[in-house]
Amino acid sequence: MKTMTLMGHFVELRRRILWTFLIFLGAFVLGWYVAPWGLTFITSPLLRVWPDGKLLYTGITDGLMIRLSLSLVVGIIVTLPVGLWHLWAFISPGLHANERRFIWPLMIASPVLFIIGATFAFYFLFPFVFRFFIELNESTTVPTMIMPAARDYLAFALRMLRVFGIAFQLPLIMVLLNRIGILSRGAAVAMRRYAFCGIVVIAAVLTPPDVVSQIMLAIPMCMLFEGGILFMRRD
């Protein structure tokens, strides 16, 4: 195996960071052009349960800020696999064979689980939550006009996608703690009831104040906790 000097490692790291940054810039520019389609896509769960609804632009810069936000999201989504590949290519030569066999599946599984979590929120959580809030607002006893701010809706939707994507990392965290000797399988089984209580509390904090969204985050996380136990090494 070829040995590199410390300066050689710095040069390689700088080159990989530069390439990742250039890809991000290109993806950001691409995101600027696909942002209108992205806005249509991300508002579709709301408009499916509220066909006559409209979003409100409260400031003259709202259109610009929304487009920049969506461009940033596209840039991150496109750049993340590239960044992970460059990270793996940089660190893998210094790892032992058993470490490589352990780490590279985690690097692949993490974005996959994030996508699964975000997809679950988008297609299953959003319709229930939006229908709940629309019906609640329409049931008021005083005359009202429901016009959510577009920037508020976008911030809420992206936050919930991020929350579910991160929450679905739970089994990977459990497996990682198990492999480095911090959490044994027996300890995970013994703390199951406390973990479920903690999951319910976390779901209540991270989701809107309605029971449906809290349950729809807590149940998958409990299932993921059980899945994490299955992949942990036996004591």
C-alpha positions, 0 to 999 in steps of 0.5 A: 500500500502506498504511503502518503506524507502528512502534506500529501493527505492535506493535498488530497483532502483539499482536492476532495473538498474542492470537488465536493464544493464544485458539485454543490455549486452546480447542484445549487444552480440546478436547484434554482431552475427546478425550484418551481417544480420542487415547490409544486411537489412539496405543497402537493400533500397540502393541496390534495386535502385542501384543493381550493387552498392558497398559500400567502406570500407575506413579503416581497422577498418571499419568492426569492427566499423560497427559491433559494431555500429549495435550491439549497435543498437540491444542492444538499441532496445531490452533493451528499452521496458525492461527499460521502463517497469522497469521505470514504475514499479518503479514510478507507485506505487507513482502515483495517479490512474488518473496519472497512466491512463495518463502516461502508454499510453504515455509510450506505444505510444512513442516507437510505434510512433518511430517505425512507424516513422522509418518504414516510413523513411525506406520503403518510404523515403529511396527509393526516396532519394537514387534514387535521389542521385544515378541518380544525381551522375550518370548524371555527365559530367565527368567520375566517380565511385560511391562508398559510404563509408559504415560507412557514409551510415550507419551513414546517414541511422541511423540518418534519422531513428532517425530523423523520429522516434523523429519527430513522437513524436509530437502528444505526446508532444502536448498532454502532454503540453495540460494535464499539462496546458501549451498548450491549444487546442485553442492556438494550433489551432490558431498557426497552420499556424506558426506551419506548417511554423516551421515544414517546416523549421525543415524538411529542417534542419533535412533532406538531401538537397533535396526537396523530403525528406523535403516534406516527413518529413514535410507532416507527421509532419503536419498530426501529428500536426492535430492528436495531436489537436484531442487528446487535451482536449477542452478548 
